[in-house]
Amino acid sequence: MSAPTSQPTELGRELRDLAARLAFDAGELIESMRDEVDLIGDTKSSATDVVTAADKASERLIIEGLLAARPNDGILGEEGGDVDGTSGIRWLIDPIDGTTNYVYDVPAYSVSIAAESSRGIEAGVVYEPKAETMYDAIRDGGARRNGSTIHTTSKADLATSLVATGFGYSADRRRGQGQVIAELLPQIRDIRRFGSAALDLCFVAEGIVDAYFERGLNPWDLAAGWLVASEAGAVVGDLRGSDPSPEFTLAANPLLFEQLAEQLRTLGADQLP
């Protein structure tokens, strides 16, 4: 994936509209499954990394909808719904980003769908069904929340900045992340941990928080929110001058990005297990 650089296209609008429709339908589906007795069906990387029947049903709905509309596209899904394509477009799907929140009915989970080409991310949507909030972006076409244009904050003072983050699933990584937070917290206004990376990036885009960082994001966690944040004016990258990746993701308005990156480099935030 690479950052957007040119003009919005009709293809971008088409991809965005398809993603938005399917994200909404998937959100309706997972809300309708709320009362199922056995929400937790399995675990992934650790006992704390859960996957539900709703994750699988949501991904199935999205993949079926994508293939019906665009049968030659490729797909990369969090729950293993991978499809090889020939069109040059690949979809990255997180059917429920923030599954632990979903299981506990904490209102901070989302459906994230992005489409990428050889140029980078062309379109992305993040839908928060509990709040009925749709974030969307087209490559070089701006970012929106429920149809209204959004922008990052313009705060330049790190000491008064509200920063979001997330934690990994392994005990060793969490221990290190806790140490980073302990050192960083006196240097900023406060920390927020919402539990959905896709929403965290959209919250930067909307100005709910001034910055967000996390180590260990997967492409499906990152893609749609990255585009939304970038199109809203955020700088999104790692701590070493490259694109965001599983190694590290930092998103902040341009006045804060390097200030926070310097602090996180000093704390070794991207060198944890």
Secondary structure, 3 states (H helix, E strand, C coil): CCCCCCCCCHHHHHHHHHHHHHHHHHHHHHHHCCCCCCCEEEECCCCCCEEEHHHHHHHHHHHHHHHHHCCCCEEEECCCCCECCCCCCEEEEEEEECHHHHHHCCCCCEEEEEEEECCEEEEEEEEECCCCEEEEEECCCCEEECCEECCCCCCCCHHHCEEEECCCCCHHHHHHHHHHHHHHHHHCCEEECCCCHHHHHHHHHHCCCCEEEECCCCHHHHHHHHHHHHHCCCEEECCCCCCCCCCCEEEECCCCHHHHHHHHHHCCCCCCC
